[in-house]
């Protein structure tokens, strides 16, 4: 799996490829259908399979002050695309230049600079300045340039189309079962482990602390989690996601206690997958009451995960 950019040029070995085109934030069932079709078509035609995505998300560019909504980082998407069988990920930097590019010129860019022989996207995908391009335009302009375009219908689940919006709503509600079914995996937050105030260590529960950054905020509360370390190992644990209302001042963090682990994680990159929502966060009147509840949370997370 290689990460490509137009600035560096698309290597000759990837030209003539089949490109799955979209934002693909979350890489849910609908996104997987688009990429799966591109990978299958590329294999049939003996061409490379490329997934093209945008960073930052166009919404972040046009509305820089909007609340965090990201479902995956670029690194997470790269791993997911590789697991789906893609050969490369092409990242379009979404900036003023790209935002001003007409839909017709963007199709020409796909053929001239990317060298795409074919493009697969979702039926509702729009692109180009003022969202002037759609699947019909992609087909028509692409055909004149020797590029065949096709669209994949939305995936339906529980009576409605799978979408990133549905995933976000499930996360905000603490409905991890629904979010997991839509994503086909638990929602996961990745980041570098920070030095904290060591309160967890004092309570007998040393934690690996992550900032939430631009990730969508799930419901604040306590979660049963699985943690993937940067050495590839996976560990069960329990995590608090929220503002720690028992302590002042409030500070938003994802604090994860990894079961039966004693290594030093400061500065290392970890990924915390939220498997089960155990309870909402709560302010306790005493540290003894907090520790007692933490023991119950640990026992429940162990029951669910081990």
RAFEN-V254122 format. One line per field, one symbol per residue. ss: DSSP state (h for helix, s for strand, l for the rest). burial: # if it has 16 or more other ideal C-beta (glycine too) atoms within 10 Angstrom, else .. A space follows every 10 residues. Layout:
# RAFEN-V254122
ss = ???
burial = ???
This chain:
# RAFEN-V254122
ss = lsssllllll lhhhlllsss slllllllhh hhhhhhhhhh hhhhhlllss sssssllhhh hhllllllls lllhhhhhhh hhhllllsss sssllhhhhl llhhhhhhhh hhhhlllsss ssllllslhh hlslhhhhhh hhhhlllsss sslllsslls sllhhhhhhh hhlllhhhhh hhhllllsss sslsllllhh hhlllllsss llllslllll ssssssssll lllsssssss ssllllllll llssssssll llllllllss ssssssssss llllllhhhh hhhhhhhhhh hhhhhl
burial = ...#.....# ...####### ########## #########. ##....#### #####.##.# #.......## ###..##### #..####### ##.#...#.. #.##.###.# #..####### ##..####.. ..###.###. ##....#.## ##.##.#... ####.###.# #..###.### ###..##### #.#..#..## ....###### .#..##.##. #########. ....###### ##.#.#.... ..######.. #...#....# ########.. .........# ...#..##.# #...#.
